[in-house]
Amino acid sequence: MLPSHITLVEVGPRDGLQNEPVIVPPAIRARLITLLAEAGLTMIEAGAFVRPDLVPAMAATAQVLATLALPQIRLPVLVANRRGLADALAAGARDIAVFTAASDSFCKRNMGCSLEQSLSRFAEMIPLAQGCRVRGYISCALACPFDGPTPPARVAELAATLTALGCHEISLGDTMGTGTPVAARAMVAAVAERVPIGQLALHFHDSYGQALANILACLELGVAVVDASVAGLGGCPFAPGAGGNVATEDVLFMLDGMGITTGVRLDKVVAAGRFITDHLGHPPVSKVSRALG
Ligand code: MG
């Protein structure tokens, strides 16, 4: 049964911009977030409190938050450790996102720690985020570039662990974008046996053109939260190894066409996408945006 309403989580200002080759100044990032809020998005990933030498695109996220005047909007920020969490809380963040992967090899290559160590880090951090809503990202939920296909049972176990540690929502990431609908649905069904489906979000990448099909397959299970990136930010065709986030415009066009409400206006998201891609110097990576000319 399809849900009648979907919450779109806009990840462009963080997951998207972090994977673009052009560094966007804080004032433009704040303007983008404001345009997205004006389009009706109520949950917008606003930045990350991580080392600026490692992730220069997310430097000055405190400045972005300080510029925004959006009390009604949830603005999760990504943190990787206690230092980042402390900085985020000092900047007034009320929504935190933490990340791990359902693959030990991916954890080691991307976070420099084992999966077990990343969970110990969460166990230390999450109690310090009292009063915050904590979103847990699981990368490689369908496949890992080093370890191949991910067993659904492993994702389910990890999601249950993150929930027990205090995550309010689990975002299931098809990081490679190689997932197809039957596998995606089987993974989400396995996770839903351990974590209530209302606490799950889909974070699918469109690298292989499968994201909308995968999203639809999982919506049929009752998932009601979908991550997407305005203009497909992070999927820049000129950036090798780019993120490939599914475009918000493309997800919204599908949901609008199916009569599923989101509270988000397509024309305004398209305009926000063009605002930011003008700064990035490449066209939107969204079929809908391109089709609308
Ligand atoms: Mg992503």
Boltz pocket constraint, residues with backbone or C-beta under 6 A from the ligand:
constraints:
  - pocket:
      binder: B
      contacts: [[A, 15], [A, 203], [A, 205], [A, 243], [A, 245]]
      max_distance: 6.0
